[in-house]
Amino acid sequence: MNVQLYDQKLEQILTNAKKQAFSGEVSTALFYLEQAREYAGKVGVPLSVATLQEVEQTAYRSGIKASLGNAKKQASSGEVSRALFYLEQAREYAGKVGVPLPVVTLQEVEQTAYRSGIEASLGNAKKQASSGEVSTARFYLEQAREYAGKVGLDITDRLQEIEVTIRK
């Protein structure tokens, strides 16, 4: 291969990295950046450190937005652990680029996750109780109790309603 072909191949790898970076696909963008580093080193083609840093920064910044969006989506559907995962991911990405995340936004998403999680857990507990799945129903009741504690809600009456159906 000649140098021009090496340059084209490297440019293609960097283009893939940039596309992924702009879409917030951090892991994939970083994978392509690593590929670019390895390829450039292997074939002896110069690679701009500034370009690599720029793409990496873009990936993390876009990743923050994507992670927060995913966290909000998961939170509103009661997927607490997934919402918390995406919030942690957003925090991690923000830390990499020194971007402060609004504490209020993080708290709102967390609150939404727990509140939606309570409803989802209670719904699952009712469903499991009516199917005779006592241990699974109790698991969901405990989960709802835990989530309620996180947001300072008293759901004792709602828990007892379902517990009564379990004992029948």
C-alpha distance (Angstrom), angle and dihedral (degrees) to the residues before:
residue distance angle dihedral
M1 . . .
N2 3.74 . .
V3 3.80 126.9 .
Q4 3.81 92.4 -100.2
L5 3.80 91.3 58.1
Y6 3.80 90.5 47.1
D7 3.79 89.4 51.7
Q8 3.81 91.2 49.7
K9 3.79 92.4 49.8
L10 3.80 91.2 48.3
E11 3.80 90.8 47.4
Q12 3.81 89.8 52.1
I13 3.80 91.2 52.2
L14 3.82 90.6 49.0
T15 3.82 90.8 47.7
N16 3.80 89.1 54.9
A17 3.80 90.0 48.8
K18 3.81 91.4 50.7
K19 3.81 93.3 48.8
Q20 3.77 91.1 51.8
A21 3.80 91.7 44.1
F22 3.80 93.1 53.7
S23 3.79 91.5 49.2
G24 3.81 92.9 51.7
E25 3.80 95.0 -111.6
V26 3.79 93.3 141.0
S27 3.81 100.1 171.8
T28 3.78 93.2 49.1
A29 3.80 92.7 45.7
L30 3.80 90.7 50.7
F31 3.80 89.7 48.3
Y32 3.82 90.6 55.2
L33 3.80 91.2 46.5
E34 3.79 89.7 53.6
Q35 3.80 89.1 48.1
A36 3.80 89.4 51.9
R37 3.82 91.8 50.7
E38 3.78 92.2 48.8
Y39 3.79 94.1 45.3
A40 3.79 94.1 46.9
G41 3.80 90.5 49.6
K42 3.78 92.7 46.8
V43 3.80 96.0 51.1
G44 3.80 97.2 31.9
V45 3.80 97.0 -118.2
P46 3.82 116.0 148.6
L47 3.78 115.6 -112.9
S48 3.78 122.8 -161.7
V49 3.78 111.8 -120.8
A50 3.81 88.3 -157.9
T51 3.82 90.5 57.7
L52 3.79 91.6 50.1
Q53 3.79 91.6 49.1
E54 3.79 92.3 46.9
V55 3.80 92.7 52.1
E56 3.80 91.2 45.7
Q57 3.81 91.6 50.6
T58 3.80 90.6 48.1
A59 3.81 90.3 50.3
Y60 3.79 93.0 52.6
R61 3.80 94.0 44.0
S62 3.80 92.1 48.7
G63 3.78 88.7 42.7
I64 3.79 90.6 58.2
K65 3.78 91.0 56.4
A66 3.82 93.1 44.2
S67 3.80 92.8 47.3
L68 3.80 93.1 48.9
G69 3.81 89.7 48.7
N70 3.79 90.9 50.4
A71 3.80 90.9 46.5
K72 3.81 91.6 52.9
K73 3.79 91.9 47.8
Q74 3.80 93.2 49.1
A75 3.80 91.8 43.6
S76 3.78 93.9 54.3
S77 3.80 91.1 51.1
G78 3.82 93.3 50.8
E79 3.81 96.0 -108.5
V80 3.79 94.3 140.8
S81 3.80 100.9 171.7
R82 3.80 92.4 46.9
A83 3.80 91.8 47.5
L84 3.79 90.9 50.3
F85 3.81 90.3 47.6
Y86 3.81 91.5 54.7
L87 3.81 91.8 45.7
E88 3.79 89.7 53.2
Q89 3.79 89.8 47.7
A90 3.82 90.7 52.1
R91 3.81 89.8 50.0
E92 3.80 90.7 50.1
Y93 3.80 93.1 49.6
A94 3.80 91.5 46.1
G95 3.79 89.6 52.2
K96 3.81 90.9 52.8
V97 3.81 92.0 57.6
G98 3.80 99.7 29.8
V99 3.79 95.2 -114.9
P100 3.80 115.9 150.4
L101 3.78 114.5 -133.3
P102 3.79 117.2 -144.5
V103 3.80 105.6 -105.0
V104 3.81 89.9 -150.4
T105 3.81 91.4 58.4
L106 3.79 92.1 49.0
Q107 3.80 91.6 48.2
E108 3.80 92.6 47.3
V109 3.80 91.9 52.3
E110 3.80 90.9 46.6
Q111 3.82 91.7 49.0
T112 3.81 91.0 48.0
A113 3.80 90.3 49.7
Y114 3.79 93.5 51.9
R115 3.81 94.7 43.2
S116 3.79 92.2 48.0
G117 3.78 88.7 43.3
I118 3.79 90.6 56.0
E119 3.79 90.6 55.1
A120 3.80 92.9 45.2
S121 3.81 92.1 47.9
L122 3.79 93.5 47.6
G123 3.80 90.3 48.3
N124 3.79 90.5 50.1
A125 3.80 91.2 46.9
K126 3.82 91.4 53.1
K127 3.78 91.3 48.0
Q128 3.79 93.2 48.7
A129 3.81 92.4 44.7
S130 3.79 91.9 52.7
S131 3.82 89.0 50.4
G132 3.79 91.7 52.0
E133 3.82 93.3 -111.4
V134 3.78 94.7 139.1
S135 3.80 100.4 169.1
T136 3.81 92.6 47.2
A137 3.80 91.0 47.0
R138 3.80 90.1 51.6
F139 3.80 90.1 49.4
Y140 3.81 90.3 56.1
L141 3.80 91.7 45.5
E142 3.79 90.0 53.4
Q143 3.79 89.9 47.5
A144 3.81 90.9 51.7
R145 3.82 89.8 48.2
E146 3.81 90.4 51.4
Y147 3.82 93.1 48.8
A148 3.80 91.3 47.4
G149 3.79 89.3 53.3
K150 3.81 89.9 53.9
V151 3.80 91.6 58.2
G152 3.79 98.3 33.0
L153 3.81 97.6 -112.2
D154 3.77 124.7 148.5
I155 3.79 107.5 -139.9
T156 3.81 96.4 160.2
D157 3.82 93.7 123.7
R158 3.79 92.8 50.7
L159 3.80 91.7 47.4
Q160 3.81 91.7 49.3
E161 3.82 91.3 50.7
I162 3.77 90.1 59.6
E163 3.81 94.7 38.7
V164 3.81 89.0 57.8
T165 3.80 90.3 57.3
I166 3.80 90.7 50.2
R167 3.81 92.6 55.5
K168 3.81 94.0 51.9
